[in-house]
Amino acid sequence: MAQSSLTQSQTLPDSGASAILWLLKQVSGPLIVVFLLIHFIINHLVGEGGLLSYSQIIVYYQIWFVPIMEGIFLILVVGHSLLGLRSIVLDLQLPKSLTSLLDWVFLVVGVVAVVYGLWLINQITRAGIGI
């Protein structure tokens, strides 16, 4: 009688999923919403005509915390999306060797995407140093 049952709003890790990866996916979702709201408000509601111009973006990125915030947003979005794709792969119950290969593909794609995005953030930030 002391057994507890899960409600429909509660989730558990997929079979074969690491509890840490599952937790990262669960935590990153709400954080993405917060960062998305900040990003949307500043980039689409603050500027004249609804969008920041190139020069306004360069000035905006000179605020010390903006590149950090955008970098965290990038990492959260890439990580969350690739963990979601991994969950789909696990649900398909593909052979273990193929699942392992796809894990490596997701990892490489994620690292390349994050490194490239951080490089772009750095370039935007450095573009404003001379202004």
N, CA, C and O of each residue as an XYZ file, in Angstrom:
524
protein
N       0.797     -1.195      0.000
C       0.000      0.000      0.000
C       0.842      1.262      0.000
O       0.340      2.341     -0.317
N       2.097      1.143      0.346
C       2.961      2.312      0.423
C       3.573      2.648     -0.933
O       4.397      3.558     -1.030
N       3.185      1.929     -1.975
C       3.735      2.215     -3.294
C       3.213      3.551     -3.793
O       2.045      3.895     -3.613
N       4.121      4.300     -4.433
C       3.705      5.558     -5.035
C       3.678      5.382     -6.549
O       4.508      4.677     -7.124
N       2.738      6.017     -7.161
C       2.669      5.943     -8.616
C       3.006      7.313     -9.196
O       2.803      8.347     -8.559
N       3.518      7.290    -10.404
C       3.875      8.534    -11.067
C       2.655      9.178    -11.676
O       1.804      8.502    -12.255
N       2.572     10.478    -11.545
C       1.522     11.197    -12.252
C       1.981     11.406    -13.680
O       3.145     11.170    -14.005
N       1.088     11.840    -14.515
C       1.437     12.033    -15.915
C       2.444     13.154    -16.114
O       3.141     13.173    -17.128
N       2.542     14.098    -15.166
C       3.473     15.206    -15.331
C       4.895     14.843    -14.927
O       5.822     15.601    -15.214
N       5.093     13.708    -14.271
C       6.426     13.289    -13.867
C       7.029     12.413    -14.952
O       6.332     11.673    -15.646
N       8.358     12.521    -15.079
C       9.035     11.710    -16.080
C      10.173     10.948    -15.432
O      10.652     11.303    -14.355
N      10.589      9.909    -16.100
C      11.728      9.115    -15.687
C      12.669      8.990    -16.867
O      12.256      9.183    -18.010
N      13.946      8.665    -16.605
C      14.872      8.464    -17.721
C      14.393      7.349    -18.646
O      13.794      6.370    -18.200
N      14.667      7.512    -19.944
C      14.371      6.457    -20.912
C      15.236      5.244    -20.579
O      16.290      5.363    -19.955
N      14.767      4.085    -21.006
C      15.596      2.900    -20.772
C      16.898      3.071    -21.538
O      16.892      3.432    -22.715
N      17.993      2.816    -20.879
C      19.303      2.971    -21.498
C      19.877      4.364    -21.358
O      21.028      4.595    -21.730
N      19.105      5.296    -20.832
C      19.585      6.668    -20.688
C      20.260      6.834    -19.333
O      19.827      6.271    -18.328
N      21.307      7.601    -19.334
C      22.005      7.909    -18.094
C      21.154      8.878    -17.274
O      20.541      9.792    -17.826
N      21.119      8.678    -15.969
C      20.343      9.558    -15.098
C      20.891     10.983    -15.131
O      20.130     11.944    -15.017
N      22.201     11.123    -15.285
C      22.799     12.466    -15.343
C      22.376     13.177    -16.621
O      22.031     14.358    -16.587
N      22.399     12.465    -17.756
C      21.967     13.078    -19.017
C      20.485     13.433    -18.965
O      20.071     14.474    -19.475
N      19.698     12.574    -18.354
C      18.270     12.849    -18.200
C      18.066     14.102    -17.356
O      17.250     14.957    -17.700
N      18.803     14.213    -16.257
C      18.689     15.382    -15.387
C      19.115     16.651    -16.123
O      18.467     17.688    -15.985
N      20.194     16.583    -16.904
C      20.630     17.736    -17.684
C      19.538     18.196    -18.650
O      19.306     19.392    -18.824
N      18.879     17.228    -19.269
C      17.801     17.570    -20.209
C      16.632     18.231    -19.479
O      16.040     19.186    -19.982
N      16.306     17.724    -18.302
C      15.185     18.266    -17.530
C      15.487     19.671    -17.004
O      14.589     20.511    -16.946
N      16.721     19.932    -16.626
C      17.102     21.242    -16.094
C      17.296     22.257    -17.223
O      16.942     23.427    -17.076
N      17.855     21.809    -18.342
C      18.140     22.740    -19.435
C      16.877     23.295    -20.087
O      16.890     24.425    -20.576
N      15.799     22.534    -20.105
C      14.556     23.007    -20.734
C      14.045     24.306    -20.140
O      13.866     25.275    -20.878
N      13.801     24.369    -18.825
C      13.336     25.626    -18.230
C      14.367     26.758    -18.345
O      13.994     27.920    -18.511
N      15.656     26.424    -18.258
C      16.676     27.465    -18.409
C      16.651     28.059    -19.815
O      16.847     29.262    -19.987
N      16.412     27.218    -20.815
C      16.313     27.707    -22.192
C      15.164     28.702    -22.313
O      15.295     29.720    -22.993
N      14.052     28.417    -21.666
C      12.902     29.334    -21.719
C      13.293     30.695    -21.150
O      12.948     31.724    -21.731
N      13.999     30.719    -20.032
C      14.419     31.982    -19.418
C      15.360     32.742    -20.357
O      15.151     33.926    -20.624
N      16.395     32.062    -20.854
C      17.347     32.715    -21.749
C      16.679     33.143    -23.059
O      17.020     34.186    -23.617
N      15.742     32.352    -23.545
C      15.029     32.700    -24.776
C      14.210     33.972    -24.591
O      14.186     34.832    -25.472
N      13.543     34.094    -23.456
C      12.763     35.311    -23.186
C      13.668     36.533    -23.140
O      13.347     37.562    -23.735
N      14.787     36.436    -22.448
C      15.729     37.559    -22.389
C      16.242     37.884    -23.787
O      16.257     39.045    -24.196
N      16.659     36.865    -24.510
C      17.177     37.047    -25.872
C      16.129     37.687    -26.780
O      16.427     38.619    -27.527
N      14.905     37.181    -26.708
C      13.836     37.692    -27.561
C      13.503     39.147    -27.234
O      13.373     39.974    -28.136
N      13.367     39.454    -25.962
C      13.008     40.812    -25.549
C      14.066     41.806    -26.008
O      13.734     42.841    -26.585
N      15.324     41.505    -25.762
C      16.386     42.450    -26.110
C      16.578     42.543    -27.622
O      16.698     43.645    -28.159
N      16.607     41.416    -28.310
C      16.908     41.436    -29.739
C      15.726     41.805    -30.625
O      15.921     42.221    -31.767
N      14.504     41.659    -30.120
C      13.352     41.881    -31.000
C      12.378     42.939    -30.505
O      11.504     43.359    -31.264
N      12.496     43.375    -29.282
C      11.552     44.371    -28.784
C      12.218     45.684    -28.388
O      11.545     46.712    -28.320
N      13.512     45.675    -28.129
C      14.193     46.885    -27.679
C      14.592     47.769    -28.850
O      14.465     48.990    -28.770
N      15.070     47.174    -29.935
C      15.544     47.945    -31.076
C      14.411     48.611    -31.834
O      13.262     48.171    -31.801
N      14.783     49.707    -32.530
C      13.798     50.402    -33.364
C      13.351     49.481    -34.498
O      14.178     48.818    -35.125
N      12.074     49.441    -34.754
C      11.550     48.589    -35.811
C      11.491     47.122    -35.454
O      11.179     46.290    -36.305
N      11.784     46.790    -34.210
C      11.661     45.413    -33.756
C      12.916     44.575    -33.847
O      12.926     43.444    -33.362
N      13.978     45.087    -34.452
C      15.232     44.336    -34.543
C      16.403     45.269    -34.280
O      16.374     46.440    -34.658
N      17.435     44.739    -33.628
C      18.656     45.505    -33.435
C      19.433     45.541    -34.747
O      19.486     44.549    -35.473
N      20.029     46.680    -35.043
C      20.892     46.773    -36.216
C      22.237     46.139    -35.899
O      22.517     45.805    -34.747
N      23.064     45.975    -36.915
C      24.381     45.388    -36.718
C      25.186     46.206    -35.704
O      25.799     45.644    -34.797
N      25.183     47.510    -35.858
C      25.954     48.355    -34.946
C      25.391     48.302    -33.525
O      26.155     48.385    -32.563
N      24.083     48.167    -33.374
C      23.493     48.039    -32.039
C      23.879     46.706    -31.394
O      24.099     46.641    -30.184
N      23.959     45.649    -32.196
C      24.370     44.350    -31.678
C      25.820     44.400    -31.204
O      26.155     43.845    -30.158
N      26.678     45.065    -31.975
C      28.084     45.199    -31.592
C      28.195     45.940    -30.264
O      28.957     45.531    -29.389
N      27.445     47.021    -30.108
C      27.448     47.773    -28.846
C      26.876     46.922    -27.716
O      27.419     46.916    -26.611
N      25.792     46.209    -27.981
C      25.147     45.353    -26.981
C      26.117     44.291    -26.472
O      26.137     43.996    -25.277
N      26.915     43.717    -27.359
C      27.854     42.663    -26.971
C      29.050     43.201    -26.179
O      29.854     42.413    -25.679
N      29.181     44.512    -26.057
C      30.263     45.078    -25.255
C      29.914     45.087    -23.770
O      30.795     45.299    -22.937
N      28.645     44.860    -23.421
C      28.264     44.714    -22.018
C      28.856     43.383    -21.562
O      28.642     42.361    -22.215
N      29.590     43.378    -20.464
C      30.424     42.240    -20.083
C      29.680     40.918    -19.961
O      30.246     39.873    -20.279
N      28.437     40.931    -19.512
C      27.738     39.663    -19.271
C      27.008     39.132    -20.502
O      26.589     37.974    -20.510
N      26.848     39.944    -21.532
C      26.080     39.514    -22.707
C      26.749     38.352    -23.442
O      26.070     37.367    -23.731
N      28.047     38.416    -23.760
C      28.659     37.248    -24.426
C      28.575     35.981    -23.564
O      28.407     34.882    -24.092
N      28.692     36.136    -22.248
C      28.582     34.981    -21.354
C      27.171     34.408    -21.412
O      26.986     33.196    -21.523
N      26.177     35.293    -21.334
C      24.779     34.865    -21.374
C      24.456     34.169    -22.705
O      23.812     33.120    -22.716
N      24.900     34.749    -23.811
C      24.632     34.158    -25.121
C      25.372     32.832    -25.286
O      24.853     31.915    -25.924
N      26.579     32.717    -24.720
C      27.321     31.461    -24.768
C      26.617     30.362    -23.992
O      26.531     29.224    -24.454
N      26.108     30.705    -22.804
C      25.362     29.727    -22.008
C      24.095     29.307    -22.748
O      23.747     28.126    -22.773
N      23.406     30.279    -23.352
C      22.195     29.990    -24.133
C      22.526     29.013    -25.265
O      21.797     28.047    -25.488
N      23.621     29.266    -25.972
C      24.053     28.395    -27.066
C      24.302     26.972    -26.573
O      23.820     26.010    -27.172
N      25.053     26.840    -25.483
C      25.380     25.522    -24.945
C      24.117     24.785    -24.509
O      23.976     23.588    -24.759
N      23.196     25.502    -23.856
C      21.953     24.875    -23.409
C      21.117     24.372    -24.586
O      20.605     23.253    -24.551
N      20.980     25.192    -25.620
C      20.148     24.816    -26.769
C      20.752     23.621    -27.515
O      20.045     22.672    -27.853
N      22.056     23.676    -27.766
C      22.707     22.570    -28.485
C      22.622     21.287    -27.659
O      22.255     20.231    -28.174
N      22.960     21.388    -26.384
C      22.924     20.203    -25.531
C      21.536     19.612    -25.397
O      21.357     18.399    -25.510
N      20.550     20.469    -25.155
C      19.181     19.995    -24.986
C      18.653     19.331    -26.262
O      18.005     18.286    -26.209
N      18.938     19.949    -27.393
C      18.427     19.387    -28.655
C      19.085     18.041    -28.964
O      18.411     17.111    -29.408
N      20.381     17.933    -28.734
C      21.048     16.664    -29.026
C      20.666     15.578    -28.022
O      20.592     14.404    -28.385
N      20.423     15.953    -26.773
C      19.926     14.970    -25.804
C      18.522     14.499    -26.182
O      18.179     13.335    -25.978
N      17.718     15.399    -26.731
C      16.391     15.019    -27.211
C      16.473     14.049    -28.376
O      15.728     13.070    -28.429
N      17.381     14.322    -29.312
C      17.579     13.392    -30.431
C      18.065     12.038    -29.932
O      17.657     10.996    -30.445
N      18.936     12.057    -28.931
C      19.424     10.799    -28.354
C      18.270     10.015    -27.725
O      18.221      8.789    -27.827
N      17.357     10.715    -27.086
C      16.189     10.039    -26.506
C      15.350      9.361    -27.587
O      14.842      8.257    -27.389
N      15.211     10.025    -28.718
C      14.469      9.430    -29.836
C      15.177      8.168    -30.318
O      14.536      7.148    -30.572
N      16.505      8.242    -30.442
C      17.281      7.072    -30.867
C      17.094      5.924    -29.876
O      16.923      4.775    -30.282
N      17.127      6.233    -28.581
C      16.934      5.186    -27.568
C      15.532      4.586    -27.668
O      15.367      3.378    -27.492
N      14.517      5.412    -27.948
C      13.153      4.904    -28.092
C      13.006      3.969    -29.286
O      12.162      3.072    -29.283
N      13.835      4.185    -30.311
C      13.770      3.330    -31.498
C      14.362      1.948    -31.243
O      14.169      1.033    -32.044
N      15.078      1.792    -30.142
C      15.701      0.523    -29.754
C      16.536     -0.061    -30.893
O      16.394     -1.226    -31.266
N      17.407      0.784    -31.427
C      18.323      0.356    -32.478
C      19.397     -0.547    -31.874
O      19.553     -0.590    -30.654
N      20.128     -1.260    -32.706
C      21.224     -2.093    -32.183
C      22.211     -1.250    -31.369
O      22.445     -0.081    -31.680
N      22.777     -1.846    -30.342
C      23.674     -1.140    -29.423
C      24.837     -0.478    -30.153
O      25.242      0.631    -29.804
N      25.375     -1.155    -31.168
C      26.513     -0.596    -31.911
C      26.116      0.683    -32.653
O      26.883      1.644    -32.693
N      24.923      0.690    -33.236
C      24.451      1.883    -33.949
C      24.140      3.010    -32.961
O      24.433      4.173    -33.238
N      23.556      2.676    -31.827
C      23.273      3.675    -30.800
C      24.572      4.300    -30.299
O      24.649      5.512    -30.100
N      25.581      3.475    -30.099
C      26.884      3.975    -29.648
C      27.511      4.893    -30.697
O      28.071      5.936    -30.360
N      27.417      4.504    -31.964
C      27.937      5.340    -33.042
C      27.210      6.688    -33.084
O      27.842      7.735    -33.226
N      25.887      6.654    -32.960
C      25.115      7.894    -32.985
C      25.431      8.777    -31.782
O      25.409     10.003    -31.892
N      25.723      8.168    -30.637
C      26.160      8.947    -29.475
C      27.405      9.757    -29.814
O      27.500     10.940    -29.488
N      28.359      9.103    -30.473
C      29.585      9.798    -30.862
C      29.313     10.876    -31.908
O      29.899     11.957    -31.849
N      28.435     10.591    -32.857
C      28.077     11.595    -33.874
C      27.447     12.811    -33.194
O      27.812     13.947    -33.496
N      26.506     12.580    -32.278
C      25.873     13.687    -31.559
C      26.904     14.481    -30.768
O      26.845     15.710    -30.735
N      27.838     13.800    -30.139
C      28.873     14.479    -29.356
C      29.742     15.360    -30.249
O      30.010     16.514    -29.914
N      30.180     14.820    -31.382
C      31.033     15.582    -32.298
C      30.264     16.773    -32.878
O      30.789     17.886    -32.926
N      29.036     16.547    -33.312
C      28.218     17.640    -33.856
C      28.001     18.716    -32.787
O      28.076     19.908    -33.085
N      27.739     18.308    -31.569
C      27.531     19.265    -30.489
C      28.766     20.087    -30.191
O      28.684     21.305    -30.030
N      29.915     19.422    -30.116
C      31.165     20.138    -29.842
C      31.484     21.114    -30.971
O      31.864     22.255    -30.712
N      31.333     20.677    -32.213
C      31.601     21.561    -33.355
C      30.647     22.754    -33.338
O      31.079     23.887    -33.554
N      29.374     22.522    -33.089
C      28.393     23.610    -33.063
C      28.703     24.610    -31.953
O      28.633     25.820    -32.170
N      29.043     24.116    -30.775
C      29.337     25.010    -29.647
C      30.628     25.778    -29.901
O      30.678     26.986    -29.670
N      31.670     25.106    -30.370
C      32.938     25.790    -30.643
C      32.735     26.873    -31.707
O      33.226     27.991    -31.553
N      32.023     26.549    -32.772
C      31.764     27.534    -33.818
C      30.934     28.699    -33.282
O      31.236     29.855    -33.575
N      29.900     28.412    -32.507
C      29.070     29.470    -31.943
C      29.841     30.365    -30.990
O      29.676     31.585    -31.009
N      30.690     29.765    -30.151
C      31.511     30.570    -29.233
C      32.522     31.413    -30.004
O      32.823     32.540    -29.613
N      33.039     30.869    -31.087
C      33.939     31.637    -31.941
C      33.206     32.852    -32.531
O      33.749     33.957    -32.563
N      31.977     32.634    -32.993
C      31.193     33.754    -33.530
C      30.915     34.811    -32.465
O      31.017     36.007    -32.736
N      30.566     34.380    -31.264
C      30.336     35.324    -30.169
C      31.610     36.126    -29.907
O      31.553     37.337    -29.697
N      32.752     35.452    -29.918
C      34.030     36.136    -29.725
C      34.285     37.157    -30.833
O      34.748     38.264    -30.560
N      33.988     36.794    -32.076
C      34.205     37.711    -33.196
C      33.309     38.948    -33.083
O      33.751     40.065    -33.351
N      32.070     38.748    -32.690
C      31.159     39.883    -32.515
C      31.659     40.782    -31.396
O      31.636     42.007    -31.523
N      32.109     40.180    -30.301
C      32.606     40.961    -29.165
C      33.860     41.729    -29.559
O      34.006     42.899    -29.206
N      34.754     41.092    -30.278
C      36.013     41.758    -30.691
C      35.767     42.837    -31.722
O      36.548     43.784    -31.817
N      34.680     42.719    -32.512
C      34.382     43.734    -33.514
C      34.106     45.086    -32.879
O      34.327     46.124    -33.502
N      33.629     45.079    -31.651
C      33.296     46.330    -30.986
C      34.414     46.947    -30.185
O      34.246     48.040    -29.642
N      35.548     46.285    -30.092
C      36.650     46.811    -29.275
C      37.161     48.128    -29.830
O      37.551     49.011    -29.066
N      37.164     48.272    -31.133
C      37.692     49.495    -31.748
C      36.703     50.657    -31.803
O      37.062     51.745    -32.252
N      35.465     50.446    -31.353
C      34.483     51.539    -31.471
C      34.518     52.450    -30.271
O      33.759     53.417    -30.207
